[in-house]
Amino acid sequence: MTKELRIQGLQKRFGGLTALNGIDIVVPPRSVLGVIGMNGSGKTTMLNCIGGLYRADAGSIKLDGRELVGLAPERVALLGVGRTFQVPRVFPRLTLLDNLEVPQIPLGRSADEVADQTEHWLREVELFDLRHNYGEELSGGQQKLLELARIMVTRPHLILLDEPFAGVNPRLAQLLITVIRKIPAEHDCSVVLVSHDLTSIYQLSDHIVVMNEGAILSQGDADHVRRDPAVVEAYLGA
Ligand SMILES: Nc1ncnc2c1ncn2[C@@H]1O[C@H](COP(=O)(O)OP(=O)(O)OP(=O)(O)O)[C@@H](O)[C@H]1O
């Protein structure tokens, strides 16, 4: 069952720089949260704190009441949080089949279940015909699709997508949008989507958070955020 993500008072500093300055966000079950903001506003840092790559200095991050702050990335992953990266991290020397089978090893699934999940997700991202190819043979956009499939085979409760559309050609970007849109309802999983691609964010998100210098500048649905004078000013300049 999908779980609620509740972030309260999240702070992260790097030396004298405050990258996150008291962030409060709730991501309800089966929803898509879009996160936008200028370069350096703290979007990736927030994903890194949720995923356990960075330890927050203050605040809490709870997945259905379970505190994630202080857990190692592997523990967070085992609790059902999947993560993709700005530069996709597929296994370059493994076939696509192996890329999707490896993450299922710790889950103790039967061989049939592993094969079913693998085939399902390779078809979903339209890479099944390339299943015997190596990760490194894919284009950058195909690698982003494979990376998404690789976290989805674990049946996560929450996925964190960092710039999934960056450097992806329009056809594959549209396929990514189609796949991401179905995830909450069909796979009972919430999505936190960080992107500079406002059109995709507006299309996909139930709720949008606009970050600025480590704080939340605005939040609401697409209509609210698009019209918020503070957002217009931040994006278009005063
Ligand atoms: N590991 C780190 N060490 C030091 N400073 C860091 C580290 N990670 C991030 N920062 C700093 O924290 C601030 C927020 O960075 P972050 O990458 O979270 O921003 P972002 O909104 O994701 O930016 P972009 O849109 O460019 O990816 C920046 O000033 C960045 O330089």
The ligand as an SDF file (V2000), in Angstrom:
LIG
                    3D

 31 33  0  0  0  0  0  0  0  0999 V2000
   27.7330   17.9370   -1.5080 N   0  0  0  0  0  0  0  0  0  0  0  0
   27.6720   19.2830   -1.4690 C   0  0  0  0  0  0  0  0  0  0  0  0
   28.6610   20.0080   -0.9170 N   0  0  0  0  0  0  0  0  0  0  0  0
   28.6020   21.3490   -0.8710 C   0  0  0  0  0  0  0  0  0  0  0  0
   27.5800   22.0750   -1.3670 N   0  0  0  0  0  0  0  0  0  0  0  0
   26.5650   21.4010   -1.9470 C   0  0  0  0  0  0  0  0  0  0  0  0
   26.5530   19.9750   -2.0300 C   0  0  0  0  0  0  0  0  0  0  0  0
   25.4060   19.5940   -2.6600 N   0  0  0  0  0  0  0  0  0  0  0  0
   24.7430   20.7160   -2.9470 C   0  0  0  0  0  0  0  0  0  0  0  0
   25.4390   21.8060   -2.5170 N   0  0  0  0  0  0  0  0  0  0  0  0
   25.0200   23.2090   -2.6410 C   0  0  0  0  0  0  0  0  0  0  0  0
   23.7110   23.3150   -2.1220 O   0  0  0  0  0  0  0  0  0  0  0  0
   22.9370   24.2360   -2.9090 C   0  0  0  0  0  0  0  0  0  0  0  0
   21.7130   23.4960   -3.4390 C   0  0  0  0  0  0  0  0  0  0  0  0
   22.1580   22.5920   -4.4590 O   0  0  0  0  0  0  0  0  0  0  0  0
   21.1910   21.5770   -5.1890 P   0  0  0  0  0  0  0  0  0  0  0  0
   22.0280   20.7170   -6.0750 O   0  0  0  0  0  0  0  0  0  0  0  0
   20.3250   20.9230   -4.1960 O   0  0  0  0  0  0  0  0  0  0  0  0
   20.3030   22.5730   -6.0620 O   0  0  0  0  0  0  0  0  0  0  0  0
   19.2850   22.2360   -7.2310 P   0  0  0  0  0  0  0  0  0  0  0  0
   18.0730   23.0570   -6.9680 O   0  0  0  0  0  0  0  0  0  0  0  0
   19.1060   20.7640   -7.3490 O   0  0  0  0  0  0  0  0  0  0  0  0
   20.0670   22.8060   -8.4810 O   0  0  0  0  0  0  0  0  0  0  0  0
   20.0690   22.3270  -10.0290 P   0  0  0  0  0  0  0  0  0  0  0  0
   18.7460   22.7530  -10.5680 O   0  0  0  0  0  0  0  0  0  0  0  0
   21.1990   23.1090  -10.6170 O   0  0  0  0  0  0  0  0  0  0  0  0
   20.2890   20.8410  -10.0460 O   0  0  0  0  0  0  0  0  0  0  0  0
   23.8480   24.7510   -3.9870 C   0  0  0  0  0  0  0  0  0  0  0  0
   24.3880   25.9870   -3.5630 O   0  0  0  0  0  0  0  0  0  0  0  0
   24.9340   23.6890   -4.0810 C   0  0  0  0  0  0  0  0  0  0  0  0
   26.1460   24.2320   -4.5190 O   0  0  0  0  0  0  0  0  0  0  0  0
  1  2  1  0
  2  3  1  0
  2  7  2  0
  3  4  2  0
  4  5  1  0
  5  6  2  0
  6  7  1  0
  6 10  1  0
  7  8  1  0
  8  9  2  0
  9 10  1  0
 10 11  1  0
 11 12  1  0
 11 30  1  0
 12 13  1  0
 13 14  1  0
 13 28  1  0
 14 15  1  0
 15 16  1  0
 16 17  2  0
 16 18  1  0
 16 19  1  0
 19 20  1  0
 20 21  2  0
 20 22  1  0
 20 23  1  0
 23 24  1  0
 24 25  2  0
 24 26  1  0
 24 27  1  0
 28 29  1  0
 28 30  1  0
 30 31  1  0
M  END
$$$$
